[in-house]
Each structure stands twice: as structure tokens, then as C-alpha cells.
Amino acid sequence: MTEKPRPLRADAARNRARVLQVAYETFAEEGAAVPIDEIARRAGVGAGTVYRHFPTKESLFQAIVADRLSQVIERARAQAAADPGEGLYAFLVHMAEQGATDLGLTEAFAGIGFDLTEALPEAEREFTGIMADLLAQAQRAGTVRSDVDTDDIKTLIVGLQAMRRFRGDSERMRRVYPVIRAGLSVPGSAEAAR
């Protein structure tokens, strides 16, 4: 018979929540290379407190990425439900814009120091699944070419996030989105001319 884990004391729960919030902000701004001692300092707790909740920096980063992925997946589901033909494009723009504000998530998608498939296989499968759903809906609606696959979409996401993050030029990105749309659209369709 397995024992159920005891619930955290109120102060421990507050500390854990504070560490997660600070870690999210720190990883988003500076990426996954920030030492755990620095996260503890910024959270106003000792390193031991962080290690009690997250035995390694990787487990802390993993918790942050898992939470961010669940938010991205929920948003993608809402976009797909709202307009199946446009959901994929809205998703691509949203993911690119995440590159400007969330370096940690950008690094996770790009596989920089973190193998998403190995670290969070369930979340990665769910993310790939929602991408596949968005793509299939857009293809059925005639807004995306039939020869585009989920690997192509993930490649676009990583590239767009990197450009958005490291170039920081939102005006250029607004000009690039229609080019991407034209490239994904069925040749000769009204979508390709948008």
C-alpha cells in the first residue's frame, strides 16, 4: 500500500509558488542558464528551499516548461475551435510572439540544453497533437497546402521565435507573417494572395 504524499504546509506552499514564479520570470528573461542559487536569491529563499521542492535545476525548468506548454495547448485549442481555417496562423503568430518574451520556452522548443521529448514526453505529445490538429483543420479548410507536416510547423515556430527574440523587430515580423502565410497556402488560392 502506497502512502499518499502529505500536503505542503502553508509556508512551504507559498515558498514553492514564489520559487516557481521567480523561476518562470528569470528563465523567460534570461534562459535556462541562470544558476539555481540566483533563482533562490531572487525569490528570497535559501537554495535548500528550492532544492527541497526541485532536486535539480532541470526539474525546476521542467516544471516551468510543462506549465507554459499547458497554457500554449489550451490557447491553441481555443484558436482551433474559434476558426479552424485560421487557427494555425493565429497559433504561429502567438508562438512567434512568445519568442520575444519567453527565452526559456524558446530554448525548450529549440532543444537548447533541454530535450523536450525526453523530459516531458506527455506534454510534448500533446503539443505535437494540437499542432497536428490545427494543421489538419487548416488543410481541410483549404487554407494550408497538403504537403506541409507538423515538423514543418515546428521548424517555423523555432525559427520565428528565434527571429522575434533575437532581432526584436516587431515591425519586420508583421511583414514576415504574410510571407509565411503565402508560403503555407495552397498555390493559386485566395489565401496565397492575402
LOSEVEX-60194 format. One record per residue: x, y, z of N, C-alpha, C, O, CB in turn; residue in one letter. Coordinates in nm, 2 decimals. Last residue first. Glycine has a CB too. Layout:
// LOSEVEX-60194
n.X;n.Y;n.Z;ca.X;ca.Y;ca.Z;c.X;c.Y;c.Z;o.X;o.Y;o.Z;cb.X;cb.Y;cb.Z;aa
X;Y;Z;X;Y;Z;X;Y;Z;X;Y;Z;X;Y;Z;a
...
//
This chain:
// LOSEVEX-60194
n.X;n.Y;n.Z;ca.X;ca.Y;ca.Z;c.X;c.Y;c.Z;o.X;o.Y;o.Z;cb.X;cb.Y;cb.Z;aa
-0.34;3.67;-5.01;-0.36;3.76;-4.89;-0.24;3.84;-4.85;-0.25;3.91;-4.76;-0.41;3.68;-4.77;r
-0.29;3.48;-5.20;-0.28;3.62;-5.24;-0.30;3.72;-5.13;-0.28;3.84;-5.15;-0.38;3.64;-5.35;a
-0.33;3.24;-5.07;-0.19;3.27;-5.11;-0.18;3.42;-5.16;-0.07;3.47;-5.15;-0.15;3.18;-5.23;a
-0.61;3.25;-5.04;-0.52;3.25;-4.92;-0.38;3.29;-4.96;-0.32;3.38;-4.89;-0.52;3.12;-4.85;e
-0.70;3.20;-5.29;-0.72;3.33;-5.24;-0.63;3.35;-5.12;-0.58;3.47;-5.09;-0.87;3.36;-5.20;a
-0.46;2.99;-5.46;-0.58;3.01;-5.38;-0.58;3.16;-5.34;-0.49;3.23;-5.35;-0.58;2.92;-5.26;s
-0.22;2.94;-5.58;-0.33;2.99;-5.67;-0.45;3.02;-5.59;-0.55;3.07;-5.65;-0.35;2.89;-5.77;g
-0.12;2.69;-5.35;-0.08;2.78;-5.46;-0.20;2.81;-5.55;-0.28;2.73;-5.58;0.02;2.71;-5.55;p
-0.23;2.71;-5.02;-0.25;2.63;-5.15;-0.21;2.73;-5.26;-0.28;2.83;-5.28;-0.39;2.57;-5.16;v
0.01;2.85;-4.79;-0.12;2.85;-4.86;-0.12;2.76;-4.99;-0.01;2.74;-5.05;-0.17;2.99;-4.90;s
0.26;2.89;-4.70;0.18;2.77;-4.65;0.06;2.75;-4.73;0.00;2.64;-4.73;0.15;2.79;-4.50;l
0.34;3.13;-4.82;0.41;3.00;-4.84;0.34;2.88;-4.80;0.36;2.77;-4.86;0.55;3.01;-4.77;g
0.16;3.31;-4.72;0.16;3.28;-4.86;0.23;3.15;-4.89;0.19;3.07;-4.98;0.22;3.40;-4.94;a
0.24;3.30;-4.45;0.10;3.26;-4.48;0.10;3.22;-4.63;0.04;3.12;-4.67;0.00;3.37;-4.45;r
0.49;3.41;-4.48;0.48;3.27;-4.43;0.34;3.22;-4.47;0.33;3.11;-4.51;0.50;3.27;-4.27;i
0.41;3.67;-4.56;0.50;3.59;-4.64;0.49;3.44;-4.61;0.48;3.35;-4.69;0.65;3.64;-4.63;v
0.27;3.76;-4.34;0.20;3.74;-4.46;0.28;3.65;-4.56;0.23;3.58;-4.64;0.16;3.87;-4.53;p
0.49;3.77;-4.14;0.38;3.68;-4.13;0.30;3.66;-4.26;0.27;3.54;-4.29;0.29;3.73;-4.02;y
0.67;3.97;-4.21;0.71;3.83;-4.25;0.59;3.74;-4.24;0.58;3.64;-4.31;0.82;3.79;-4.15;v
0.57;4.21;-4.12;0.58;4.19;-4.26;0.61;4.05;-4.30;0.57;4.01;-4.41;0.69;4.29;-4.31;r
0.58;4.16;-3.85;0.45;4.18;-3.91;0.45;4.17;-4.06;0.35;4.14;-4.12;0.39;4.32;-3.86;r
0.86;4.15;-3.82;0.78;4.03;-3.81;0.64;4.04;-3.87;0.59;3.95;-3.93;0.77;3.99;-3.66;m
0.92;4.42;-3.86;0.97;4.32;-3.96;0.89;4.19;-3.95;0.85;4.13;-4.05;1.12;4.29;-3.94;r
0.81;4.51;-3.62;0.76;4.56;-3.75;0.80;4.46;-3.86;0.72;4.43;-3.95;0.81;4.70;-3.78;e
0.96;4.40;-3.42;0.82;4.36;-3.43;0.76;4.40;-3.57;0.67;4.33;-3.62;0.73;4.41;-3.32;s
1.26;4.29;-3.37;1.19;4.39;-3.46;1.05;4.35;-3.49;1.03;4.27;-3.58;1.28;4.40;-3.59;d
1.41;4.12;-3.23;1.33;4.21;-3.15;1.26;4.31;-3.24;1.20;4.41;-3.19;1.41;4.29;-3.06;g
1.61;3.93;-3.28;1.60;4.05;-3.37;1.52;4.16;-3.30;1.55;4.28;-3.31;1.55;4.02;-3.50;r
1.56;3.74;-3.09;1.70;3.80;-3.10;1.71;3.92;-3.19;1.80;4.00;-3.18;1.79;3.69;-3.15;f
1.29;3.69;-3.09;1.36;3.71;-2.96;1.49;3.78;-2.99;1.52;3.88;-2.92;1.39;3.57;-2.90;r
1.22;3.66;-3.36;1.15;3.75;-3.27;1.23;3.79;-3.15;1.23;3.90;-3.11;1.01;3.70;-3.23;r
1.39;3.45;-3.44;1.40;3.58;-3.50;1.33;3.69;-3.41;1.38;3.80;-3.40;1.33;3.58;-3.64;m
1.31;3.25;-3.26;1.45;3.30;-3.26;1.46;3.43;-3.32;1.52;3.52;-3.27;1.54;3.20;-3.33;a
1.04;3.22;-3.34;1.07;3.25;-3.21;1.21;3.31;-3.20;1.24;3.41;-3.13;1.06;3.13;-3.11;q
1.08;3.14;-3.61;1.01;3.26;-3.58;1.04;3.31;-3.44;1.06;3.43;-3.42;0.86;3.24;-3.60;l
1.21;2.89;-3.57;1.27;3.00;-3.65;1.21;3.13;-3.62;1.28;3.23;-3.60;1.26;2.97;-3.80;g
1.02;2.74;-3.43;1.15;2.77;-3.37;1.22;2.88;-3.44;1.28;2.97;-3.38;1.24;2.64;-3.38;v
0.80;2.75;-3.61;0.79;2.81;-3.48;0.93;2.84;-3.42;0.95;2.95;-3.37;0.72;2.71;-3.38;i
0.91;2.61;-3.83;0.87;2.75;-3.85;0.86;2.82;-3.71;0.90;2.93;-3.69;0.73;2.76;-3.92;l
0.94;2.36;-3.72;1.06;2.43;-3.77;1.03;2.58;-3.78;1.11;2.67;-3.74;1.10;2.38;-3.90;t
0.67;2.30;-3.67;0.76;2.32;-3.56;0.89;2.39;-3.60;0.94;2.47;-3.52;0.80;2.18;-3.49;k
0.59;2.28;-3.94;0.53;2.38;-3.85;0.62;2.41;-3.73;0.64;2.52;-3.69;0.39;2.34;-3.80;i
0.73;2.06;-4.03;0.75;2.19;-4.09;0.70;2.31;-4.00;0.76;2.41;-3.99;0.67;2.19;-4.23;d
0.63;1.87;-3.86;0.78;1.90;-3.85;0.80;2.04;-3.91;0.88;2.12;-3.86;0.86;1.79;-3.91;d
0.37;1.85;-3.96;0.39;1.91;-3.82;0.54;1.94;-3.80;0.57;2.04;-3.73;0.35;1.81;-3.71;t
0.37;1.94;-4.31;0.35;1.85;-4.20;0.39;1.92;-4.07;0.44;2.03;-4.06;0.43;1.72;-4.21;d
0.24;2.01;-4.63;0.30;2.07;-4.51;0.27;1.97;-4.39;0.16;1.92;-4.38;0.25;2.21;-4.47;v
0.10;1.94;-4.85;0.23;1.88;-4.83;0.30;1.93;-4.71;0.42;1.90;-4.69;0.31;1.90;-4.96;d
-0.14;2.08;-4.87;-0.15;1.94;-4.82;-0.01;1.88;-4.79;0.00;1.78;-4.72;-0.23;1.86;-4.91;s
-0.15;2.42;-4.75;-0.11;2.32;-4.85;-0.11;2.18;-4.79;-0.09;2.16;-4.67;0.03;2.34;-4.91;r
-0.42;2.58;-4.60;-0.28;2.53;-4.59;-0.26;2.42;-4.69;-0.35;2.33;-4.70;-0.24;2.49;-4.44;v
-0.69;2.62;-4.63;-0.60;2.74;-4.61;-0.46;2.71;-4.60;-0.37;2.80;-4.60;-0.65;2.81;-4.48;t
-0.88;2.43;-4.65;-0.82;2.48;-4.78;-0.73;2.60;-4.76;-0.70;2.67;-4.85;-0.93;2.51;-4.87;g
-0.98;2.30;-4.44;-1.05;2.42;-4.48;-0.99;2.49;-4.60;-1.04;2.58;-4.65;-1.03;2.52;-4.36;a
-0.80;2.09;-4.42;-0.94;2.06;-4.46;-1.01;2.18;-4.51;-1.10;2.18;-4.60;-1.01;1.99;-4.35;r
-0.58;2.24;-4.33;-0.57;2.18;-4.46;-0.71;2.14;-4.51;-0.74;2.15;-4.63;-0.48;2.05;-4.45;q
-0.68;2.32;-4.08;-0.64;2.43;-4.18;-0.64;2.36;-4.32;-0.68;2.42;-4.42;-0.51;2.50;-4.15;a
-0.70;2.07;-3.96;-0.82;2.16;-3.98;-0.79;2.26;-4.09;-0.88;2.29;-4.17;-0.85;2.22;-3.85;q
-0.43;1.99;-3.96;-0.53;1.91;-4.04;-0.65;1.99;-4.06;-0.71;1.99;-4.17;-0.56;1.78;-3.96;a
-0.31;2.19;-3.80;-0.27;2.17;-3.93;-0.38;2.10;-4.02;-0.41;2.15;-4.13;-0.14;2.10;-3.94;l
-0.44;2.14;-3.55;-0.45;2.27;-3.62;-0.42;2.26;-3.77;-0.49;2.32;-3.85;-0.36;2.37;-3.55;l
-0.35;1.87;-3.51;-0.50;1.90;-3.53;-0.52;2.04;-3.60;-0.60;2.05;-3.69;-0.56;1.91;-3.39;d
-0.08;1.91;-3.49;-0.13;1.83;-3.60;-0.28;1.85;-3.62;-0.32;1.86;-3.73;-0.11;1.68;-3.56;a
-0.07;2.07;-3.26;-0.02;2.12;-3.38;-0.08;2.04;-3.50;-0.12;2.10;-3.60;0.14;2.12;-3.38;m
-0.18;1.88;-3.08;-0.26;2.00;-3.11;-0.21;2.07;-3.23;-0.29;2.13;-3.31;-0.25;2.10;-2.99;i
0.03;1.69;-3.09;-0.10;1.66;-3.13;-0.19;1.78;-3.16;-0.26;1.78;-3.26;-0.17;1.58;-3.02;g
0.25;1.83;-2.98;0.25;1.79;-3.12;0.12;1.75;-3.18;0.08;1.78;-3.29;0.35;1.67;-3.14;t
0.14;1.86;-2.72;0.17;1.98;-2.80;0.18;1.94;-2.95;0.12;2.01;-3.04;0.31;2.04;-2.76;f
0.13;1.59;-2.65;0.00;1.67;-2.65;0.02;1.80;-2.74;-0.06;1.84;-2.81;-0.04;1.71;-2.51;e
0.39;1.52;-2.66;0.30;1.45;-2.74;0.17;1.54;-2.76;0.11;1.55;-2.87;0.26;1.31;-2.69;r
0.49;1.69;-2.46;0.54;1.71;-2.60;0.44;1.64;-2.70;0.42;1.69;-2.80;0.68;1.65;-2.61;e
0.36;1.59;-2.24;0.34;1.73;-2.28;0.38;1.75;-2.42;0.31;1.82;-2.50;0.41;1.83;-2.19;a
0.49;1.34;-2.23;0.34;1.35;-2.24;0.30;1.49;-2.29;0.22;1.50;-2.38;0.27;1.32;-2.11;e
0.77;1.39;-2.21;0.71;1.32;-2.33;0.56;1.34;-2.34;0.51;1.35;-2.46;0.74;1.17;-2.32;p
0.97;1.58;-2.11;0.82;1.59;-2.09;0.75;1.52;-2.20;0.68;1.59;-2.28;0.78;1.74;-2.08;l
1.23;1.49;-2.16;1.20;1.55;-2.03;1.05;1.55;-2.00;1.00;1.52;-1.89;1.25;1.69;-2.02;a
1.23;1.40;-2.43;1.27;1.31;-2.32;1.22;1.36;-2.18;1.18;1.28;-2.10;1.43;1.30;-2.32;e
1.12;1.61;-2.57;1.07;1.48;-2.59;1.11;1.39;-2.48;1.03;1.30;-2.43;1.12;1.42;-2.73;t
1.29;1.82;-2.50;1.15;1.83;-2.46;1.09;1.69;-2.47;1.01;1.65;-2.39;1.08;1.92;-2.56;l
1.59;1.85;-2.37;1.52;1.76;-2.47;1.38;1.75;-2.43;1.34;1.67;-2.34;1.59;1.63;-2.48;d
1.79;2.12;-2.34;1.67;2.06;-2.28;1.60;1.98;-2.39;1.57;2.03;-2.50;1.57;2.17;-2.23;f
1.99;2.27;-2.45;2.01;2.23;-2.32;1.89;2.16;-2.26;1.89;2.13;-2.13;2.04;2.34;-2.23;g
1.77;2.35;-2.68;1.89;2.41;-2.63;1.90;2.37;-2.48;1.83;2.43;-2.40;1.90;2.56;-2.65;i
1.54;2.30;-2.83;1.63;2.19;-2.78;1.76;2.23;-2.73;1.85;2.15;-2.73;1.65;2.09;-2.89;g
1.36;2.48;-2.91;1.48;2.47;-3.00;1.57;2.35;-2.95;1.66;2.31;-3.03;1.56;2.60;-3.00;a
1.19;2.47;-2.70;1.14;2.43;-2.83;1.26;2.40;-2.92;1.25;2.31;-3.01;1.05;2.53;-2.89;f
1.36;2.57;-2.49;1.30;2.44;-2.48;1.25;2.39;-2.62;1.28;2.27;-2.65;1.18;2.44;-2.38;a
1.41;2.83;-2.59;1.52;2.74;-2.58;1.46;2.59;-2.57;1.52;2.50;-2.63;1.60;2.77;-2.45;e
1.14;2.93;-2.56;1.21;2.93;-2.69;1.32;2.83;-2.69;1.34;2.75;-2.79;1.27;3.07;-2.73;t
1.11;2.92;-2.29;1.02;2.84;-2.37;1.09;2.83;-2.51;1.08;2.72;-2.58;0.88;2.90;-2.38;l
1.31;3.10;-2.21;1.31;2.97;-2.16;1.23;2.87;-2.25;1.27;2.77;-2.29;1.25;2.96;-2.02;g
1.23;3.35;-2.33;1.35;3.28;-2.37;1.36;3.13;-2.33;1.40;3.05;-2.40;1.47;3.35;-2.32;l
0.97;3.50;-2.38;0.99;3.38;-2.30;1.11;3.30;-2.36;1.09;3.21;-2.44;0.86;3.30;-2.30;d
0.92;3.72;-2.55;0.90;3.74;-2.40;0.94;3.62;-2.32;0.95;3.63;-2.20;0.76;3.77;-2.37;t
0.96;3.66;-2.81;1.00;3.79;-2.76;1.00;3.80;-2.61;1.07;3.88;-2.55;0.91;3.90;-2.82;a
0.84;3.42;-2.84;0.99;3.43;-2.85;1.04;3.56;-2.80;1.16;3.57;-2.76;1.03;3.41;-2.99;g
0.58;3.47;-2.85;0.63;3.41;-2.72;0.78;3.42;-2.72;0.85;3.44;-2.62;0.58;3.27;-2.70;q
0.54;3.53;-3.11;0.55;3.64;-3.01;0.60;3.60;-2.88;0.66;3.67;-2.80;0.41;3.70;-3.00;e
0.53;3.28;-3.22;0.65;3.37;-3.25;0.66;3.48;-3.15;0.77;3.51;-3.11;0.63;3.42;-3.39;a
0.29;3.19;-3.11;0.42;3.12;-3.07;0.54;3.21;-3.10;0.63;3.21;-3.03;0.43;2.99;-3.14;m
0.11;3.36;-3.24;0.12;3.36;-3.09;0.26;3.30;-3.05;0.32;3.35;-2.96;0.01;3.28;-3.03;h
0.16;3.29;-3.51;0.18;3.43;-3.46;0.20;3.43;-3.31;0.30;3.49;-3.26;0.07;3.52;-3.51;v
0.07;3.02;-3.49;0.21;3.05;-3.54;0.24;3.19;-3.49;0.36;3.21;-3.44;0.22;3.04;-3.69;l
-0.20;3.06;-3.42;-0.11;2.98;-3.33;0.04;3.02;-3.37;0.12;3.04;-3.28;-0.13;2.83;-3.35;f
-0.30;3.18;-3.64;-0.31;3.25;-3.51;-0.21;3.19;-3.41;-0.14;3.26;-3.34;-0.45;3.25;-3.45;a
-0.27;2.98;-3.83;-0.20;3.10;-3.84;-0.19;3.18;-3.71;-0.09;3.24;-3.68;-0.27;3.19;-3.95;y
-0.44;2.78;-3.72;-0.29;2.75;-3.73;-0.22;2.88;-3.75;-0.11;2.90;-3.69;-0.27;2.66;-3.86;l
-0.70;2.90;-3.73;-0.63;2.86;-3.60;-0.48;2.84;-3.61;-0.41;2.88;-3.52;-0.70;2.74;-3.55;g
-0.83;2.94;-3.97;-0.73;3.05;-3.92;-0.65;3.01;-3.80;-0.56;3.07;-3.76;-0.81;3.18;-3.90;e
-0.99;2.73;-4.00;-0.91;2.77;-4.11;-0.80;2.86;-4.07;-0.69;2.87;-4.13;-0.99;2.83;-4.21;g
-1.13;2.71;-3.75;-1.04;2.60;-3.79;-0.95;2.64;-3.90;-0.83;2.60;-3.91;-1.12;2.48;-3.83;p
-1.19;2.92;-3.51;-1.19;2.93;-3.66;-1.09;2.83;-3.71;-0.97;2.86;-3.71;-1.15;3.07;-3.70;d
-1.24;2.83;-3.25;-1.29;2.96;-3.29;-1.30;2.97;-3.45;-1.39;3.02;-3.50;-1.21;3.08;-3.24;a
-1.10;2.60;-3.21;-1.24;2.59;-3.20;-1.31;2.72;-3.26;-1.41;2.72;-3.32;-1.28;2.58;-3.05;a
-0.84;2.68;-3.24;-0.89;2.58;-3.33;-1.04;2.58;-3.33;-1.11;2.57;-3.44;-0.84;2.44;-3.30;a
-0.81;2.85;-3.02;-0.80;2.91;-3.16;-0.86;2.81;-3.26;-0.92;2.86;-3.36;-0.65;2.93;-3.19;q
-0.84;2.67;-2.81;-0.94;2.78;-2.83;-0.94;2.84;-2.97;-1.04;2.87;-3.03;-0.92;2.89;-2.72;a
-0.61;2.52;-2.85;-0.74;2.45;-2.86;-0.85;2.56;-2.88;-0.94;2.54;-2.96;-0.77;2.37;-2.73;r
-0.42;2.71;-2.80;-0.43;2.65;-2.94;-0.56;2.59;-2.96;-0.62;2.59;-3.06;-0.32;2.55;-2.96;a
-0.46;2.75;-2.53;-0.48;2.86;-2.62;-0.50;2.81;-2.76;-0.59;2.85;-2.84;-0.36;2.96;-2.62;r
-0.38;2.50;-2.43;-0.52;2.55;-2.41;-0.55;2.66;-2.51;-0.66;2.67;-2.56;-0.53;2.60;-2.27;e
-0.11;2.50;-2.51;-0.20;2.40;-2.57;-0.35;2.44;-2.55;-0.43;2.43;-2.64;-0.18;2.26;-2.50;i
0.00;2.70;-2.36;0.00;2.71;-2.51;-0.10;2.62;-2.57;-0.17;2.66;-2.66;0.14;2.68;-2.56;v
-0.04;2.60;-2.10;-0.11;2.72;-2.14;-0.11;2.74;-2.29;-0.22;2.78;-2.35;-0.03;2.84;-2.08;q
0.12;2.37;-2.12;-0.02;2.35;-2.10;-0.10;2.48;-2.13;-0.21;2.47;-2.18;-0.05;2.31;-1.95;s
0.37;2.50;-2.15;0.31;2.42;-2.26;0.16;2.40;-2.24;0.09;2.40;-2.34;0.38;2.28;-2.27;l
0.40;2.61;-1.90;0.39;2.70;-2.02;0.33;2.62;-2.13;0.24;2.68;-2.21;0.53;2.76;-2.06;r
0.42;2.38;-1.74;0.31;2.48;-1.72;0.29;2.56;-1.84;0.18;2.59;-1.88;0.34;2.56;-1.59;d
0.65;2.27;-1.85;0.53;2.19;-1.85;0.41;2.29;-1.83;0.31;2.27;-1.90;0.53;2.08;-1.74;a
0.84;2.47;-1.79;0.81;2.44;-1.93;0.68;2.36;-1.94;0.60;2.39;-2.03;0.92;2.36;-2.00;v
0.85;2.45;-1.51;0.81;2.57;-1.58;0.77;2.55;-1.72;0.66;2.60;-1.76;0.93;2.67;-1.58;i
0.94;2.19;-1.47;0.81;2.23;-1.42;0.76;2.36;-1.48;0.64;2.37;-1.51;0.82;2.25;-1.26;a
1.19;2.20;-1.60;1.09;2.11;-1.65;0.95;2.15;-1.60;0.85;2.15;-1.68;1.12;1.97;-1.61;q
1.32;2.37;-1.42;1.30;2.42;-1.56;1.19;2.33;-1.62;1.10;2.39;-1.69;1.43;2.41;-1.64;f
1.33;2.20;-1.20;1.26;2.33;-1.19;1.23;2.38;-1.33;1.11;2.42;-1.35;1.35;2.43;-1.12;l
1.48;1.99;-1.31;1.34;1.96;-1.26;1.26;2.09;-1.24;1.14;2.09;-1.27;1.34;1.88;-1.13;s
1.72;2.12;-1.36;1.64;2.07;-1.47;1.50;2.04;-1.43;1.41;2.06;-1.51;1.71;1.94;-1.52;e
1.81;2.18;-1.11;1.77;2.29;-1.19;1.68;2.24;-1.31;1.59;2.30;-1.35;1.89;2.37;-1.24;k
1.68;1.93;-0.88;1.78;1.98;-0.98;1.72;2.10;-1.05;1.60;2.12;-1.05;1.81;1.87;-1.08;t
1.47;1.90;-0.69;1.61;1.85;-0.66;1.72;1.89;-0.76;1.83;1.89;-0.72;1.60;1.70;-0.66;p
1.25;2.11;-0.58;1.30;2.08;-0.71;1.45;2.03;-0.69;1.54;2.12;-0.68;1.29;2.20;-0.81;f
1.20;2.14;-0.31;1.09;2.13;-0.40;1.13;2.08;-0.54;1.06;2.01;-0.60;1.02;2.26;-0.41;h
1.46;2.15;-0.20;1.36;2.06;-0.14;1.24;2.04;-0.23;1.18;1.93;-0.23;1.31;2.12;0.00;r
1.59;2.34;-0.35;1.62;2.20;-0.37;1.52;2.11;-0.31;1.51;1.99;-0.35;1.76;2.18;-0.32;y
1.47;2.57;-0.24;1.45;2.54;-0.38;1.47;2.39;-0.40;1.39;2.33;-0.47;1.54;2.63;-0.47;v
1.58;2.55;0.02;1.43;2.56;0.00;1.40;2.52;-0.14;1.30;2.44;-0.17;1.37;2.69;0.03;t
1.85;2.57;-0.03;1.79;2.45;0.02;1.64;2.44;0.01;1.59;2.33;-0.02;1.83;2.43;0.17;g
1.88;2.84;-0.10;1.89;2.74;-0.20;1.83;2.60;-0.16;1.78;2.53;-0.24;2.04;2.72;-0.24;a
1.63;3.04;0.07;1.76;2.97;0.06;1.76;2.87;-0.05;1.66;2.82;-0.09;1.80;2.91;0.20;g
1.45;3.31;-0.08;1.46;3.19;0.00;1.60;3.14;-0.01;1.68;3.18;-0.10;1.35;3.09;-0.05;v
1.40;3.52;-0.26;1.41;3.55;-0.12;1.40;3.43;-0.03;1.36;3.43;0.09;1.29;3.64;-0.08;g
1.41;3.49;-0.53;1.28;3.45;-0.46;1.28;3.48;-0.31;1.18;3.47;-0.25;1.26;3.30;-0.48;a
1.67;3.56;-0.57;1.57;3.65;-0.62;1.43;3.62;-0.56;1.35;3.71;-0.54;1.56;3.64;-0.78;r
1.80;3.34;-0.45;1.82;3.47;-0.41;1.71;3.57;-0.45;1.66;3.64;-0.37;1.96;3.52;-0.46;r
1.70;3.13;-0.62;1.67;3.13;-0.48;1.69;3.27;-0.42;1.60;3.32;-0.34;1.76;3.03;-0.40;a
1.82;3.20;-0.86;1.67;3.20;-0.85;1.63;3.20;-0.71;1.54;3.27;-0.67;1.62;3.07;-0.92;i
2.09;3.17;-0.79;2.04;3.30;-0.82;1.89;3.31;-0.82;1.83;3.41;-0.78;2.09;3.34;-0.96;e
2.10;2.90;-0.75;2.13;2.99;-0.63;2.07;3.13;-0.66;2.03;3.20;-0.57;2.28;2.99;-0.60;d
2.06;2.80;-1.01;1.95;2.79;-0.91;1.97;2.87;-0.79;1.88;2.92;-0.73;1.94;2.64;-0.87;i
2.18;3.01;-1.27;2.20;2.92;-1.16;2.08;2.92;-1.06;2.02;3.02;-1.04;2.33;2.95;-1.09;p
2.06;3.03;-1.60;2.06;3.10;-1.47;2.08;3.00;-1.36;2.01;2.90;-1.35;1.94;3.19;-1.45;v
2.01;2.90;-1.84;2.15;2.90;-1.79;2.16;2.97;-1.65;2.27;2.96;-1.59;2.24;2.97;-1.88;a
1.76;2.93;-1.96;1.78;2.82;-1.86;1.92;2.82;-1.80;1.94;2.74;-1.71;1.76;2.69;-1.93;a
1.68;3.28;-1.99;1.70;3.15;-2.04;1.74;3.05;-1.92;1.74;3.09;-1.81;1.81;3.14;-2.14;g
1.61;3.54;-1.91;1.75;3.51;-1.93;1.78;3.37;-1.98;1.89;3.34;-2.01;1.82;3.53;-1.80;e
1.32;3.56;-1.91;1.41;3.68;-1.94;1.55;3.64;-1.98;1.61;3.69;-2.08;1.41;3.77;-1.83;e
1.23;3.31;-1.84;1.17;3.38;-1.96;1.26;3.49;-2.00;1.28;3.51;-2.12;1.03;3.44;-1.92;a
1.38;3.25;-1.61;1.40;3.17;-1.73;1.35;3.24;-1.86;1.41;3.24;-1.96;1.34;3.03;-1.72;f
1.26;3.45;-1.45;1.40;3.45;-1.47;1.43;3.37;-1.60;1.51;3.42;-1.68;1.48;3.39;-1.35;t
0.99;3.39;-1.44;1.03;3.52;-1.49;1.18;3.52;-1.53;1.21;3.58;-1.63;1.00;3.62;-1.38;e
1.00;3.12;-1.34;0.94;3.15;-1.47;0.99;3.28;-1.52;1.03;3.29;-1.64;0.79;3.15;-1.45;y
1.13;3.17;-1.09;1.20;3.09;-1.19;1.14;3.11;-1.33;1.21;3.13;-1.43;1.19;2.94;-1.16;a
0.93;3.32;-0.97;1.06;3.38;-0.99;1.13;3.30;-1.10;1.20;3.36;-1.19;1.14;3.39;-0.86;v
0.73;3.12;-0.96;0.70;3.25;-1.02;0.83;3.32;-1.06;0.85;3.36;-1.17;0.62;3.34;-0.93;q
0.85;2.91;-0.81;0.80;2.89;-0.95;0.79;3.02;-1.02;0.82;3.03;-1.14;0.67;2.81;-0.94;l
0.90;3.05;-0.57;1.01;2.99;-0.65;0.97;2.97;-0.79;1.04;3.01;-0.88;1.07;2.86;-0.59;v
0.63;3.09;-0.49;0.72;3.20;-0.51;0.84;3.16;-0.60;0.88;3.23;-0.69;0.77;3.26;-0.38;r
0.54;2.83;-0.45;0.48;2.91;-0.55;0.57;3.03;-0.59;0.58;3.07;-0.70;0.34;2.97;-0.50;a
0.71;2.75;-0.24;0.72;2.68;-0.37;0.66;2.77;-0.48;0.71;2.78;-0.59;0.64;2.54;-0.36;r
0.63;2.93;-0.04;0.77;2.93;-0.09;0.78;2.86;-0.23;0.85;2.91;-0.32;0.86;2.86;0.01;n
0.37;2.84;-0.01;0.39;2.98;-0.05;0.54;2.99;-0.11;0.56;3.05;-0.22;0.38;3.08;0.07;r
0.41;2.58;0.08;0.34;2.60;-0.04;0.36;2.74;-0.10;0.38;2.76;-0.22;0.18;2.58;-0.02;a
0.54;2.64;0.32;0.61;2.57;0.22;0.54;2.58;0.08;0.61;2.60;-0.02;0.62;2.41;0.25;a
0.34;2.77;0.46;0.46;2.84;0.43;0.54;2.77;0.32;0.60;2.84;0.23;0.55;2.86;0.55;d
0.15;2.55;0.48;0.11;2.68;0.41;0.24;2.76;0.37;0.25;2.81;0.26;0.02;2.77;0.50;a
0.28;2.23;0.40;0.24;2.33;0.49;0.22;2.46;0.42;0.27;2.48;0.31;0.35;2.35;0.61;r
0.16;2.01;0.15;0.26;2.11;0.19;0.20;2.20;0.30;0.08;2.23;0.30;0.31;2.19;0.08;l
0.02;1.69;0.23;0.01;1.82;0.16;0.11;1.91;0.22;0.15;1.90;0.34;-0.13;1.88;0.18;p
0.20;1.39;0.19;0.13;1.48;0.27;0.12;1.62;0.20;0.22;1.65;0.13;0.21;1.50;0.41;r
0.12;1.14;-0.05;0.21;1.24;0.00;0.13;1.34;0.08;0.02;1.38;0.05;0.28;1.31;-0.12;p
0.00;0.83;0.06;-0.03;0.95;-0.01;0.07;1.05;0.04;0.09;1.06;0.16;-0.18;1.00;0.00;k
0.17;0.52;0.04;0.13;0.63;0.12;0.11;0.75;0.03;0.18;0.78;-0.06;0.23;0.67;0.23;e
0.06;0.21;-0.09;0.14;0.33;-0.10;0.08;0.45;-0.02;-0.04;0.47;-0.02;0.16;0.38;-0.25;t
0.08;-0.12;0.00;0.00;0.00;0.00;0.09;0.12;0.00;0.18;0.14;0.08;-0.10;0.00;0.12;m
//
